[in-house]
Amino acid sequence: MTPPVIAVVGGGQLARMMAPAAAELGVHLRVLVESPGTSAAQVVTDAPVGAASEEATIRALIAPPGGQDAADVLTFEHEHVPNALLTDLIEHGTPVRPGPHALVAAQDKIVMRTRLGELGVPCPRWRALPSTVDGGRAALTEFLAEVGGEAVVKLARGGYDGKGVRVVSGADEADDWLVAASEGGPPVLVEEKAPFRRELSALVARRPSGEVRTWPVVESIQRDGVCAEVVAPAPDLSDDVAAQAREIAVAVAEGLDVTGVLAVELFEVPSDQSDPGGPTTVLVNELAMRPHNSGHWTIDGSVTSQFEQHLRAVLDLPLGSTDPVAPWTVMVNVLGSTREELTDALPELLERFDTARVNLYGKGIRPGRKLGHVNVSGTDLDEVRAAARAAAALLMGDDDGGRAYSTGARAESAVPVAGPAETKENAR
């Protein structure tokens, strides 16, 4: 039998991390990369170069010239692919998973909020702003008055890692986006600034035949608009709220007909805003229809990683167990570095942190850029978190922070991480 071929659009770290799972399953991975030096191109041998927006490139990815086997399915590591082309591929016999009818809800925040509302999924109050400048200003002014004078304005398309998101207290603070929208740029929406205690993420996988698996709900901590740390499972999360988050993830996956991995980012908020210390509930913040930063912990902390599960799902293979392999797993992202090479830190890191699992993405170093992550699993959350933070600190060039773990300082001493008041509106 010929091994199945999965075509992946996008050559970043998510595609790179699919490669080990594909190799273990005997699946052939063909990845469309943006350039020969991208993260995925360094580890995937079948990595044609091209743009995701070009029809000829996508068609050649699926059915390469020269006699290579055609792809059995097309999937993605990012959502920025023309939907008309995907629809045509399906009509001509190529499975696209997730399909364009689902993918549009991850591409366009106005579509997402509309569809989630139709499904009865709890979300912050929101409104799409008119495409005229005067109309947009008036609607934004009215919305600000309704929600107490401060709100979150978002570009409907193209935002990521905190980009395309802005907290405003006056309509003039979004003027540039409203002008751009009036000239054919991305539409703009405004949302209530949710009074959240923290951010959570519920990860679910679904295959075409309908089987669904969820992982434990995790807490994600942001710094400067980017996911800095993930704790699995979310500490001190009530069983009721955890169940609610997982039920929402399944409802979204089934309601939108998502195939593959879906990340549902959530705000944990007070059930009664007049009682901020009382019971909590959740609101949906963002969706990602692909493996997600909040699921990287599963590579080492779950029986089945999100990357293997995504490949299983898009091939309609039985899904694997999502049980954790330890009571706690903490993932800390490596966000920029002062080192010339991240690997310079490995001798000390691996000597001192023999339980740390390091995953580097092969990227050039830039301030704040996601360069890799560290996973640590164990039975004591403070110890696990401190070790993961300290190992990541070493990779980022913070030798003092990295060595603080060895001097008795624990969870709060290694890498400073922003609290909920400083978090972003979407973490990718």
C-alpha positions in Angstrom: 0.0 0.0 0.0 1.1 3.6 -0.7 1.4 5.7 2.5 -1.2 8.4 2.8 -0.1 11.8 1.7 -1.1 14.9 3.7 -0.6 18.3 2.1 -0.1 21.1 4.6 -0.3 24.8 3.7 2.2 26.9 5.7 5.8 26.3 6.6 6.0 27.5 10.2 6.6 25.7 13.5 3.2 24.1 13.5 3.9 22.2 10.3 7.4 21.5 11.6 5.9 19.8 14.7 3.6 17.7 12.6 6.7 16.0 11.0 7.7 13.7 13.9 4.1 12.5 14.3 3.8 11.9 10.6 7.0 9.9 10.6 5.9 7.7 13.4 2.6 7.0 11.7 4.3 6.3 8.4 2.4 9.3 6.8 4.0 11.3 4.0 3.9 15.0 4.8 4.1 17.5 1.9 4.4 21.1 3.2 4.0 24.3 1.2 6.6 26.6 2.6 7.1 30.3 2.1 10.9 30.0 1.5 13.5 27.2 1.7 14.7 28.3 5.1 11.4 28.2 6.9 10.9 26.3 10.1 9.2 23.3 8.5 11.4 23.3 5.4 14.4 22.4 7.7 12.8 19.1 8.7 10.3 18.1 5.9 12.0 16.7 2.8 8.9 17.3 0.5 8.6 21.1 0.9 7.7 23.0 -2.3 8.1 26.8 -2.1 5.2 29.0 -2.9 2.5 31.4 -1.8 -0.8 30.2 -0.2 -2.7 32.7 -2.1 -1.7 31.4 -5.5 -4.1 28.9 -7.1 -1.5 27.1 -9.2 0.8 26.6 -6.2 -2.0 25.0 -4.2 -3.0 22.7 -7.0 0.6 21.7 -7.5 0.9 20.9 -3.8 -2.0 18.5 -4.1 -1.1 17.0 -7.5 2.6 17.7 -8.1 4.0 17.5 -11.7 6.4 14.8 -12.4 4.6 11.7 -11.1 4.6 12.2 -7.4 1.6 10.8 -5.5 -1.4 13.1 -5.2 -2.3 14.2 -1.7 -5.1 12.3 0.0 -6.1 15.4 2.0 -5.3 19.1 2.3 -4.9 20.8 5.7 -3.4 23.9 7.2 -1.1 25.4 9.8 -2.7 28.8 9.2 -6.1 29.9 8.0 -5.1 32.4 5.2 -6.1 30.5 2.1 -8.7 31.6 -0.5 -11.9 29.9 0.3 -13.2 29.9 -3.3 -10.2 27.8 -4.3 -10.8 25.4 -1.4 -14.4 25.0 -2.4 -13.3 24.1 -6.0 -10.9 21.5 -4.7 -13.6 19.8 -2.8 -15.9 19.8 -5.8 -13.2 18.1 -7.8 -12.5 15.4 -5.3 -9.8 16.6 -2.8 -10.8 16.5 0.8 -10.1 19.8 2.5 -10.0 19.6 6.3 -11.2 21.7 7.9 -13.4 22.7 5.1 -13.9 26.3 3.9 -17.4 26.5 5.4 -15.8 26.0 8.8 -12.5 27.8 8.2 -14.2 31.1 7.4 -15.2 31.4 11.1 -11.5 31.4 12.0 -10.6 33.8 9.2 -13.2 36.5 9.9 -14.1 37.5 13.5 -17.4 39.0 12.4 -18.4 35.6 10.9 -17.1 33.9 14.0 -19.1 36.0 16.4 -22.2 35.6 14.2 -22.0 31.9 14.0 -21.2 31.4 17.6 -24.3 33.5 18.5 -26.4 31.2 16.2 -25.0 28.2 18.1 -25.9 29.8 21.5 -22.3 29.9 22.6 -21.5 32.5 25.3 -19.4 35.4 24.0 -18.7 39.0 25.0 -21.1 41.6 23.8 -20.0 42.8 20.4 -21.0 44.8 17.3 -19.8 45.0 13.7 -19.0 48.6 12.9 -20.3 50.2 9.7 -17.8 50.6 6.8 -18.2 54.4 6.6 -16.1 56.5 8.8 -18.9 58.6 10.3 -21.1 55.5 10.7 -18.3 53.6 12.4 -17.5 56.4 14.8 -21.1 56.8 15.8 -21.6 53.1 16.4 -18.4 52.9 18.3 -19.4 55.9 20.5 -22.8 54.3 21.2 -21.2 50.9 22.1 -18.7 52.5 24.4 -21.6 54.2 26.3 -23.4 50.9 26.6 -20.4 49.0 28.1 -19.0 51.6 30.5 -16.6 53.7 28.4 -14.0 51.2 27.4 -14.0 48.4 24.8 -11.8 46.2 22.5 -11.7 47.1 18.9 -10.6 44.4 16.4 -9.8 44.0 12.8 -12.1 41.3 11.5 -9.3 39.8 9.4 -5.6 39.4 9.6 -4.9 39.9 13.3 -2.6 37.6 15.3 -0.5 37.6 18.5 -2.2 40.7 19.7 -1.9 42.6 16.4 -5.2 44.0 15.0 -6.5 44.4 18.6 -6.8 47.7 20.4 -8.4 48.8 23.7 -10.1 52.1 23.3 -12.1 54.6 25.3 -13.0 57.0 22.5 -14.1 56.6 18.9 -11.2 58.7 17.6 -8.7 56.0 18.8 -9.9 53.7 16.0 -10.0 56.3 13.3 -7.2 54.8 11.2 -8.9 51.4 11.1 -12.2 53.0 10.3 -10.7 55.0 7.4 -8.9 51.9 6.1 -12.2 49.9 6.3 -14.0 52.6 4.3 -11.3 52.3 1.6 -11.6 48.5 1.3 -9.5 47.4 4.2 -10.5 44.8 6.8 -13.9 45.4 8.5 -13.8 46.5 12.1 -15.8 45.1 15.1 -16.0 46.2 18.7 -16.3 43.9 21.8 -17.0 44.4 25.4 -13.8 44.3 27.5 -14.5 41.2 29.5 -13.8 41.4 33.2 -11.9 38.1 33.1 -9.9 36.6 35.9 -7.7 34.6 33.5 -7.6 33.1 30.0 -8.3 29.4 29.4 -8.1 27.2 26.3 -10.1 24.1 25.5 -8.6 21.9 22.7 -10.7 19.4 20.8 -10.1 17.1 17.9 -12.9 15.9 15.6 -12.8 13.5 12.6 -15.2 13.5 9.6 -17.0 10.4 10.9 -17.9 12.4 14.0 -15.6 11.0 16.8 -14.5 13.8 19.2 -11.8 13.9 21.9 -11.0 16.8 24.2 -7.9 17.5 26.3 -7.9 18.9 29.8 -8.7 22.6 29.9 -5.6 24.7 30.4 -4.7 28.2 31.6 -2.7 30.4 29.2 -0.8 33.4 30.4 0.1 36.2 28.0 3.0 38.7 27.9 2.9 41.6 25.4 0.1 40.1 23.4 1.8 36.7 23.0 1.2 33.4 24.8 4.1 33.1 27.3 3.1 30.1 29.4 0.5 27.3 29.5 -0.4 25.3 32.6 -2.1 21.9 32.1 -4.6 21.4 33.6 -5.7 24.9 34.6 -5.0 25.2 38.4 -8.0 25.6 40.7 -10.5 25.3 37.9 -13.9 24.0 39.2 -15.2 20.8 37.6 -18.3 22.6 36.5 -16.4 25.3 34.6 -14.0 22.8 33.1 -16.9 20.7 31.9 -18.6 23.9 30.5 -15.4 24.8 28.6 -15.1 21.3 27.1 -18.8 21.2 26.2 -18.5 24.5 24.4 -15.4 23.3 22.4 -17.4 20.2 21.3 -20.4 22.3 20.5 -18.3 24.6 18.3 -16.5 21.8 16.6 -19.8 20.0 15.8 -21.8 23.1 15.0 -19.2 24.5 12.6 -18.4 21.1 11.2 -14.7 21.4 12.1 -12.4 18.5 11.1 -9.0 18.3 12.8 -7.8 20.2 15.9 -9.8 23.2 17.1 -8.6 25.5 19.9 -11.3 27.5 21.7 -9.8 30.4 23.7 -11.9 31.5 26.6 -12.2 34.1 29.3 -13.0 32.9 32.8 -15.3 35.6 34.2 -17.5 36.1 37.3 -20.9 34.6 36.8 -22.3 37.7 38.6 -20.2 40.9 37.9 -21.5 42.3 41.2 -19.7 39.4 43.0 -16.2 39.3 41.4 -15.0 36.8 44.0 -17.8 34.4 43.4 -18.5 31.5 41.0 -17.2 31.8 37.5 -18.3 31.0 33.9 -16.6 31.3 30.5 -16.9 33.4 27.4 -15.4 32.5 24.0 -12.7 34.8 22.9 -11.1 33.3 19.7 -11.0 30.2 17.6 -8.1 28.5 15.8 -8.8 25.6 13.5 -5.4 23.9 13.6 -2.9 22.9 16.2 -2.4 25.8 18.6 0.2 27.3 21.0 -2.0 26.4 24.0 -1.7 22.7 22.9 2.1 22.4 22.7 2.1 20.9 26.2 0.5 17.8 24.7 3.7 16.8 22.9 5.1 15.6 26.1 2.2 15.9 28.6 -0.5 13.8 26.9 -0.8 10.3 25.6 -1.6 11.7 22.1 -0.2 15.1 21.0 -2.3 17.7 19.2 -0.1 17.2 16.2 -0.6 13.4 15.9 -4.3 13.9 16.7 -4.7 16.4 13.9 -3.1 14.0 11.4 -5.3 11.2 12.6 -8.4 13.4 12.4 -7.9 14.7 8.8 -7.2 11.2 7.6 -10.4 10.0 9.5 -8.4 7.6 11.6 -9.5 6.6 15.1 -8.4 9.3 17.6 -6.0 8.7 20.4 -6.3 9.1 24.2 -6.0 12.6 25.5 -5.2 11.6 29.0 -2.3 13.5 30.7 0.8 11.5 31.5 1.5 13.5 34.7 -0.5 15.5 37.1 1.0 18.8 35.7 2.7 19.9 32.6 3.9 23.5 32.1 4.9 24.9 28.7 6.9 28.1 28.6 7.5 29.8 25.2 11.0 31.1 24.2 10.2 34.6 23.2 13.3 36.2 21.6 16.8 35.8 23.0 20.0 37.7 23.6 22.0 34.7 22.5 23.6 34.4 19.1 22.4 30.8 18.9 19.8 29.2 21.2 21.7 25.9 21.1 24.6 27.6 23.1 22.3 27.2 26.2 21.8 23.5 25.7 24.8 22.1 27.6 23.9 23.9 30.8 20.1 23.6 30.3 20.2 19.8 29.7 22.7 19.2 32.6 20.5 21.1 35.1 17.0 20.3 33.9 17.0 16.6 32.9 13.1 16.5 32.9 12.8 19.5 30.5 11.8 18.8 27.0 13.1 21.4 24.6 11.6 22.1 21.2 13.4 24.7 19.1 11.8 26.0 15.8 14.9 26.8 13.7 14.0 30.4 13.4 16.2 33.5 13.2 16.4 35.4 16.5 14.3 38.6 16.8 13.0 40.3 19.9 9.8 38.8 21.1 9.7 36.1 18.3 8.5 32.6 19.2 11.7 30.7 18.8 10.7 27.5 20.7 9.2 26.2 23.9 10.1 24.1 26.9 7.8 21.5 28.5 8.2 20.1 32.0 5.9 17.5 33.6 5.7 16.4 37.2 3.7 16.0 40.4 4.4 19.4 42.1 3.1 22.4 40.1 5.5 25.0 41.7 8.5 22.8 40.9 7.4 22.1 37.4 6.6 25.7 36.6 9.8 27.0 38.1 11.9 24.5 36.1 10.1 25.3 32.9 10.5 29.0 33.4 14.2 28.7 34.3 15.0 26.5 31.3 13.2 28.9 29.0 15.1 31.8 30.6 18.4 30.2 29.8 17.4 29.9 26.2 16.4 33.5 26.1 19.8 34.5 27.5 18.7 35.3 31.0 21.3 33.4 32.9 20.4 34.9 36.2 16.7 33.9 35.8 17.7 30.5 34.6 19.9 29.9 37.6 17.5 31.2 40.2 15.8 27.8 40.2 19.0 26.3 41.7 19.2 28.7 44.5 15.9 27.9 46.1 13.8 30.6 44.4 10.8 28.9 42.8 7.8 29.8 40.6 7.9 33.6 40.8 11.7 34.1 40.3 12.6 32.8 36.9 10.7 34.5 34.1 8.4 37.5 34.8 5.0 36.7 33.2 2.2 39.2 32.8 -0.9 38.7 34.9 -4.5 38.8 33.6 -4.8 42.6 33.6 -2.0 42.8 31.0 -3.1 40.0 28.7 -4.0 40.3 25.0 -7.2 39.6 23.3 -6.0 36.6 21.2 -3.1 34.3 21.7 -1.7 32.5 18.7 
